[in-house]
Amino acid sequence: MGNLAFAVTESDLRALFAPVGEIASVRLVTDRRGRPKGLAWVKLRVDEPEAVLEQLRGASVGGRTIDVWVAAENDQRARSHRKPKRARR
């Protein structure tokens, strides 16, 4: 999920997702200094993830409308928020 306010906490996300399914884990993405990047991964135990998307479409957390998507187990978006390293010359 994305477009999170930097002040959003794990507790905020657990409160948002608790009504739609059993939460397996929540991970807020931070930079190397521990500052939030506005992204999070919430792993749910649900049979129909698309139904969760419909329930959360347009949801607001911390004053911002969040972006929610279903990620596959090997989803490369987990690493896509990082800038590519420059090649050394």
ZAMARGU-4260 file (C-alpha; in steps of 0.2 Angstrom, whole numbers, plus 5000, padded with zeros to 4 digits):
<rodrens>
0) 5000/5000/5000 | 5006/5018/4997 | 5002/5036/4999 | 5003/5034/5018 | 5006/5050/5029
5) 5023/5048/5037 | 5014/5049/5054 | 5004/5033/5051 | 5009/5019/5063 | 5007/5000/5063
10) 4992/5002/5075 | 4983/5013/5063 | 4985/5000/5049 | 4980/4986/5060 | 4964/4995/5065
15) 4960/4999/5046 | 4963/4981/5041 | 4956/4971/5056 | 4938/4972/5050 | 4942/4965/5033
20) 4953/4949/5037 | 4965/4941/5049 | 4981/4951/5049 | 4997/4940/5047 | 5010/4954/5047
25) 5012/4973/5045 | 5028/4981/5039 | 5030/5000/5037 | 5044/5004/5024 | 5058/5015/5030
30) 5074/5023/5023 | 5091/5019/5030 | 5089/5032/5043 | 5072/5024/5049 | 5062/5038/5042
35) 5045/5032/5034 | 5043/5032/5016 | 5024/5032/5015 | 5023/5013/5010 | 5018/4998/5020
40) 5015/4979/5017 | 5000/4971/5026 | 4999/4953/5024 | 4982/4946/5027 | 4975/4928/5028
45) 4959/4930/5016 | 4952/4919/5003 | 4947/4934/4991 | 4960/4948/4991 | 4950/4957/4978
50) 4935/4959/4990 | 4947/4967/5002 | 4952/4980/4989 | 4934/4984/4986 | 4931/4987/5004
55) 4946/4998/5006 | 4945/5008/4990 | 4945/5026/4994 | 4950/5023/5012 | 4958/5037/5021
60) 4972/5035/5035 | 4981/5050/5043 | 4971/5062/5031 | 4977/5054/5015 | 4968/5043/5003
65) 4978/5027/5002 | 4983/5016/4987 | 4980/4998/4990 | 4985/4983/4979 | 4986/4964/4979
70) 5004/4958/4978 | 5010/4941/4973 | 5022/4932/4984 | 5036/4936/4973 | 5030/4954/4969
75) 5045/4965/4963 | 5036/4981/4970 | 5043/4977/4987 | 5060/4983/4980 | 5054/4995/4967
80) 5053/5009/4979 | 5072/5009/4980 | 5083/5019/4968 | 5094/5009/4957 | 5112/5010/4963
85) 5124/5019/4951 | 5137/5008/4942 | 5155/5012/4949 | 5167/5018/4936
</rodrens>
